[in-house]
Amino acid sequence: MNYQQIVDLLGPRAEGLLTHVCTTVPKQQLHLPGADFIDRVVSHSNRSPQVLRSLQSLFDHGRLGGTGYLSILPVDQGIEHSAAASFAPNPIYFDPENIVKLAIEGGCNAVASTFGVLASVARKYAHKIPFIVKLNHNELLTYPNKFNQIMFGSVDEAWNLGATAVGATIYFGSEESNDQIIQVAEAFERAHELGMATVLWCYLRNSAFKKDGVDYHVSADMTGQANHLGVTLQADIIKQKLPECNGGFKAIGFSKTNEKVYTELSTKNPIDLTRYQLLNCYNGRAGLINSGGASMGAGDLGEAAFTAVVNKRAGGMGLISGRKAFQRPMKEGIALLNTIQDVYKCRQITVA
């Protein structure tokens, strides 16, 4: 897919996104993705040579190999959203092998999934595409549902099945978040000891975060703080939802903030809101990947391109998109993943 095709996919949003100049945080202050990102940024940290090798293997795989950008297929929704809701639209993905095949055929850097999915095909595929084992999940069979993340296995078992990295979710703001922070901190420490990279889903969960019809779970200021907590836990890569608003702290009236967050460090432009998320990832020392969101049908290709353009122009490291890809025929899922990757491969789409 070339530049003009991406412009066509973006439609009327194209000009505002592709010509935007960021005047909040200059790109010169950021640690931007690139082929030399491990040498330029990560090698100065406390990460061991084993972890550096694992991260490099993520960056070197798939259609984006050698660019410093990541395209990851995440399929943990069978637990997070129930198998029925996730796989009934396309039942071939009840079989874990097809999940891994989609990631490989789609040119992804890695596949992120559950212990069960990756263990079931580990001997066939662990050496063919990097595995990211998702350690914890919020299962939906408890009634009433809880905002809790439960460890489904150990870091050592993830290493045994050939994982390059481990992933975990923390529901910041939930009643259970303190326990999740402690568990994930311990798990990430062990993962680094074993030489694996770490990816943290930095999500917010609290019914009070919705107010006056606005969902502040996706506000730039609050997701930014979640990211900052994530890098404090030494996550190598932060996964976050694309911001859709700002001012959550002020609207809900809790925690602490500063007016400059809203007047100087961000605007209403989604690129600037996402750059504020990146600012909280130590200016990009930890890579920011945004999630692709739910499948909405016919408009998924355009939405995927939109999210990729926003992330890339903000200075982010890539996209982690699942349902938009696996809830459709495999050929169409591959095309969607390739569209995302083409945004990052396109030299005409630059950091704002």
N, C-alpha and C positions, 0 to 999 in steps of 0.2 A: 504494500500500500504506500503510495507516494504522498507528498505534502498536500497536493490539491484534493486527493481523496479524503484525507483527514479533515481538511477545511470543509468539504462537502458534508461529512458526517456531523461536524459541529454545528452546521447550519447557521442561524442568526447569531449564535454565541461566539462564532469563530473570531471575528475582528476584536471583540472586547477581551478575549483570552490571549490571542496570539500577538497582539500589539501592545499589551499591557506593560508598563514600566513600573517596577516596584520601587517606591520611594520611602518605604518604611525601614527595612533592614537591608543595606546594600549586599549584593551577592558576594562582594569581596570579603565580607566578614564571615562567610559561611565556609564550612568544610564540605565541598561539593563532591558528588560521586565522580568517579573516573577510573580508568584502567589501573591507575597507581594508588587507589584509595588505601589499600592495605599498607603499602610502604609509606605513604604520605601521612596517614592518620593513625591507623590502628597499631602499627608497629611501635609507636611511642607509648602505648598503654602497658598495663600489666598482663596483657593476654600472652599466653605461652606460645611457643612455636607451633605446637599442635593445634591450638585454636586458630592461629593465623592461617595454617594450612586448610583447616576446615572452612573458614570464611572464604579463602581464595577459591576453593573448589566450588562454592556456591556461585561466586562471581564468574567463574570460567565455564559454566555449563550452559547449554541451550543456545537459542538464537541471540540472546543478549550477552553471551560469553565475551569477556574482554572489554566490555563497555563500562563496567562499574554499576550497572543497573540490574534490577532483579524483577523477574516475572515468576511468581510462585502460585501454584494451584493448591488452595486449601480445601480439604474435604473432611471436616470434622462435624459437619452439620447433622449427620445421622444420629449423633448424641445431642448436640447443642439445640437442634430444632426438630428432632425425631426423624427416624428413618423414613416413615411414611411421607411426611411433609417434604423431605429432601429428595428422595429417590423415586417416589411414585411417578413424577412427571417424566422420568426416563429410567425405567427399571433396570437397564443394563448396569447401572452403577451400584446396585446392591452387591455386585461382584467386585471386590476390591481391585482385581487385576485391571479392570477397565479404567479405574481411577488413575492408576499409575500409567497405563497406556496413554490416556488423555494428556497427562503431563509431559510424557516423552514426545508424543506425536505433535503436541502443541508447542514444543520448543521451550518449555519452562526451565528455569534454573534449578527448581526443586519442587518436590511434592510434600505438602504438609498434611498429615492425617493422624488417625488414632493408632494406639498400640495394635489393636486388632487388625486394622486394614494393612498396615505396613508389615507386621509380623507374618501375616498370611502369605505374603509374596516376597519376603525378604531375600531368600536365597536366589531368587530369579532376577530381582531388580535392584537390590541395594548397591550394586557396583555399576549400575547403568544410569542412575539419576540420584542426586543427593536426597536423602530422606530427612524430613523434619518431623520428629515425633511429638505430637501434642500430648503433654503430660496430664493436664487436668481438663475437666469438662463440667458444665452445668447440665445435669440430666433432668429431663422433663417428665419423668414418671412419678416423682414425688408430688403429692397433692395436699394442700395447694403448693404451687411451684415456689421455689426459693431462689434467691439470687446468690447461689453458692457455687464455687468451683471445687471439685473433688479430685484428688490425685487418683488416676486410674492405673498407675504403674510407677516403677522406679527409674531414675536416671540411668542406673547401671543396666537395666534391661533395654533401654533405648540404645545404649552403646552396644550391647550384645547383638541387637538385630541389625546393626550397621548404620545407625543414624549419623549424619553429619552435624546435625543440630537438634536442639529440643525447643519446643515452644510451650508457652503457658499463658493463661489468661488471669488477670486480676480485675475484679469488679470494684474499682475504686468508688467509694461512697456508700457501698452496701454495708450492712451490719457485719458481714463475715470478712470484710476486706483486711482487717488486721491479721487474721489467721492466714489468709491467702498471701499477704506480703511476706510473712515469716516462712511459709512453706516454699514459695517461689524463690526467695533469696537463698535458702538452703539448697534447693534443687539446682539453681544456676551456678552456685559455687561448685557443686559436685560436677556439673556438666563441664565447666571450665577445667577442673582438675583432670577430667578424662579427655580433654582436647576437643570438646564439641562447642559449637557456637550456640548462642541463645537468642530467641525471638520472643518478645513479650507483647501480647494483645492487651493494650492499655485502655480498657473500656470502663465506662461509668455506668452505675446502676443504682438508682434511687428514685422512687416514685415522686419525691419532692423536686426532682430536677426537671419536671414538666410544670410549667406555670403559665397561665393566661394564654394557653394554646400554643406556646413555644416549647420545643423540646431542647433543653439545654444540655442533654447528653452529647450533643454534637456542637456545642459552643466552643469557639477557639480558645477562650481563656481557661475553661475548665478542662478540655481535652489536653491543652498545653501543659497544665499542671500535672495531669495524669502521665503525660510523656516524661516530665521532669522526674517524677517518682520512679518511672521505669528505668531511666538511665542511671538513677541512683542505685538501683538494684543490679547494675552492671549488665543490663541487656545490650547485646551487640546490635540488634535491630528492633525498632519499635513499630508495631502495627497499630494504626489508629484509623478511625472513621474520618472521612473527609468532613471538615467543618462546614456547617450550614448557617451558623449565626454567631453572635458574640454577646458578651455581657451577662453570662450566667451567674457569676459571683454577685454582681450588683442586683440582678433581678430577684435572685433567691435570698440574698442578704446574709451570706455566711462567708467564712474564710477571710482571706485578705487579698487585696489586689491594689493596682495603681492606675490612676487615670490615663497615664501614658500608654498603657496597653491598648486603650480604645481610641486614643487621639493621635499617637505617633507610631506605635508599633504594629498597627493593623488598620485596614479599611474594610469596606463591605465586599471588596473583590475577593473571590474565593482563593485566588493565588496568594494574596496578602494574608488571609486568614490561615492558610496552610503554612505559609512561611513562619507565622507565629508559632505554630505547632513545632516546626523544625528548630526554631530558636531554642525551644525548651528541650531539644535533644542535644544539648551542648553544641548548638550551632551546626549540627550535622555530624558531629563526631560519632554519634550513633545514627545509623541510617533510618529514615522515615519512609515506611511503606504504607500506603493507604489501602483500605479494603474496597472491594468492588461493589458490595451491597447486594441486595436481593435482585432476582431476575424479574423484570417487569414485562418481558415479552418482546415485541417488535422493536422497541426503542433501545434495547440493551447495547447494541453496537455503538450507537451514538453516545450513550451514557458512559460506556467503558472508555471511549476516546476522550470524552470530557474529563473524567477522573484522572486519566493518565497525563493529559496535557496540564491540568492544574498541579498535579504532584511534581511533574518534571520541571515546570516553569517556576515552582516555588523553591526548588532545590532538593526535592525528595529523591529517594533511591529506587522507587518502583511501585508496583502494584501487586496485591495479593487478591486474586479474584477467583471465586469458586462457583457459586450458584448460577451466575450468568453463563458459565461455560458448561457445567455438567447437567443442567436441567434442560438441555436441548440435544438434538442428534450430535454424535461425536464430530462429524465433519463441520458442523456449524460451531461447535465448541472450540475446535481447533482454529477456525477462522477468527473467532472473537479473541482468543488468546494472542494470535498473531497480530491482530489490529492493535492491541495494547503494546506489544513489543515494537511494532513499527513506529509508534509515537516516540519511543525512547531511542530508536535507531535513526530517526529523522533529524538531520543536522540543522534543518531550518527552524526547528522548534528548540529554542534556547532557554536558558535560565533567565528569568525576568530581572 
